[in-house]
């Protein structure tokens, strides 16, 4: 019997759609430090399916197939999701992303819930948030901090 999920895959996997998935792959590898695991290209050069990894987590992506009703945030002019990634050193990661030309949407700062975070956008508008957990905060402390304005 096959292992479920397959070895090397987590149970929940973000799947992102791009107009230029080839360009997105290169950007995500350079700016955010992901490694390419697999890429299947169509006859037209589009990315039919690709997988990138950060440590032991996979993100899947492909060229948006308009005939299947797919659109990227770039073609929609808005987005409805974001990808949250915990990294070992968010300060160094932030500098790498900036140096690679990532659009920073939220500056690097400590959050009331115990993470140090920043937000970035890839060239087609997918939102990415990166964090390092720096402090354990109880739900009660989070609620009090939120009510007092952080």
C-alpha positions as CSV (number, residue, x, y, z in Angstrom):
1,X,0.0,0.0,0.0
2,X,1.3,3.5,-0.9
3,X,2.3,5.9,1.9
4,X,-0.1,8.8,2.3
5,X,1.0,11.5,2.0
6,X,4.0,10.4,-0.1
7,X,7.3,10.6,1.6
8,X,8.7,14.1,1.6
9,X,5.3,15.8,1.4
10,X,3.3,17.5,4.1
11,X,-0.5,17.0,4.3
12,X,-1.3,20.5,3.2
13,X,0.5,22.1,0.3
14,X,0.0,25.6,-1.1
15,X,-0.4,25.6,-4.9
16,X,0.3,28.9,-6.6
17,X,-0.6,30.0,-10.1
18,X,1.4,32.3,-12.3
19,X,1.3,33.8,-15.8
20,X,5.1,33.4,-16.0
21,X,5.7,30.4,-13.8
22,X,9.3,30.0,-15.2
23,X,10.1,33.5,-14.0
24,X,8.4,32.9,-10.7
25,X,10.5,29.8,-10.1
26,X,13.7,31.7,-10.6
27,X,12.6,34.6,-8.4
28,X,11.4,32.4,-5.5
29,X,14.7,30.5,-5.6
30,X,16.9,33.7,-5.7
31,X,14.9,36.0,-3.4
32,X,13.4,33.5,-0.9
33,X,16.0,30.7,-0.8
34,X,13.7,27.8,-2.0
35,X,15.2,24.9,-3.9
36,X,13.6,23.4,-7.0
37,X,12.6,19.8,-6.5
38,X,10.8,19.1,-9.8
39,X,9.5,20.8,-12.9
40,X,7.3,19.5,-15.7
41,X,7.1,21.7,-18.8
42,X,4.4,21.6,-21.4
43,X,5.2,21.6,-25.2
44,X,4.6,25.3,-25.3
45,X,7.3,25.9,-22.6
46,X,4.7,26.6,-19.8
47,X,5.2,25.1,-16.4
48,X,2.6,22.3,-16.1
49,X,3.7,21.6,-12.6
50,X,6.6,22.5,-10.4
51,X,7.6,21.8,-6.8
52,X,9.9,24.0,-4.7
53,X,11.1,23.2,-1.2
54,X,12.1,25.2,1.9
55,X,13.7,22.8,4.4
56,X,11.2,19.9,4.5
57,X,8.1,21.8,3.1
58,X,6.9,21.8,-0.5
59,X,5.1,24.5,-2.4
60,X,3.6,23.6,-5.8
61,X,3.2,26.0,-8.7
62,X,2.2,26.1,-12.3
63,X,1.4,28.4,-15.2
64,X,-2.3,29.5,-14.8
65,X,-4.4,27.4,-17.3
66,X,-7.0,29.9,-18.4
67,X,-9.0,27.0,-20.1
68,X,-9.4,25.5,-16.6
69,X,-10.5,28.8,-15.1
70,X,-7.2,29.6,-13.4
71,X,-5.8,33.1,-13.0
72,X,-2.9,34.6,-11.2
73,X,-3.1,37.5,-8.8
74,X,-1.4,39.6,-11.6
75,X,-4.3,38.9,-14.0
76,X,-6.9,39.4,-11.3
77,X,-5.5,42.6,-10.0
78,X,-5.9,41.3,-6.4
79,X,-5.1,38.3,-4.2
80,X,-7.0,36.1,-1.8
81,X,-4.3,34.3,0.0
82,X,-0.7,34.4,1.3
83,X,2.1,32.0,2.1
84,X,3.6,32.0,5.6
85,X,7.1,30.6,6.0
86,X,9.1,30.2,9.2
87,X,12.8,30.7,8.6
88,X,15.8,30.3,10.9
89,X,17.1,33.9,10.6
90,X,14.4,36.3,9.4
91,X,16.8,39.3,9.4
92,X,19.2,37.6,7.0
93,X,16.3,36.4,4.9
94,X,14.9,39.9,4.7
95,X,18.2,41.2,3.4
96,X,18.4,38.4,0.8
97,X,14.9,39.1,-0.4
98,X,15.5,42.9,-0.7
99,X,18.8,42.3,-2.5
100,X,17.1,40.1,-5.0
101,X,14.5,42.8,-5.7
102,X,11.5,41.5,-3.7
103,X,8.8,44.1,-3.2
104,X,8.7,44.6,0.6
105,X,5.1,45.0,1.7
106,X,5.6,45.0,5.5
107,X,8.9,46.0,7.1
108,X,10.7,43.7,9.4
109,X,9.5,44.0,13.0
110,X,8.7,42.1,16.2
111,X,5.0,41.2,16.6
112,X,2.9,41.0,19.7
113,X,2.3,37.3,19.2
114,X,6.0,36.4,19.5
115,X,7.2,36.3,15.8
116,X,9.6,38.7,14.1
117,X,8.2,39.1,10.6
118,X,8.3,40.8,7.2
119,X,6.0,40.7,4.2
120,X,7.0,40.6,0.5
121,X,5.3,40.2,-2.8
122,X,6.6,38.2,-5.7
123,X,6.5,39.7,-9.3
124,X,3.0,38.5,-9.9
125,X,1.4,39.6,-6.7
126,X,1.5,36.5,-4.4
127,X,1.9,37.6,-0.8
128,X,4.7,36.0,1.2
129,X,5.3,36.4,4.9
130,X,8.4,35.2,6.6
131,X,9.0,34.9,10.3
132,X,11.3,33.6,13.0
133,X,9.5,32.8,16.3
134,X,11.5,34.7,19.0
135,X,9.2,34.6,22.0
136,X,6.5,32.3,23.4
137,X,3.4,34.3,24.2
138,X,0.3,32.8,25.8
139,X,-3.2,33.3,24.2
140,X,-4.1,35.6,27.1
141,X,-1.0,37.7,26.6
142,X,-1.8,37.9,22.8
143,X,-5.3,39.0,23.5
144,X,-4.2,41.7,26.0
145,X,-1.6,43.0,23.6
146,X,-4.0,43.1,20.7
147,X,-6.6,45.0,22.8
148,X,-4.0,47.5,24.0
149,X,-2.8,48.1,20.4
150,X,0.1,45.6,20.2
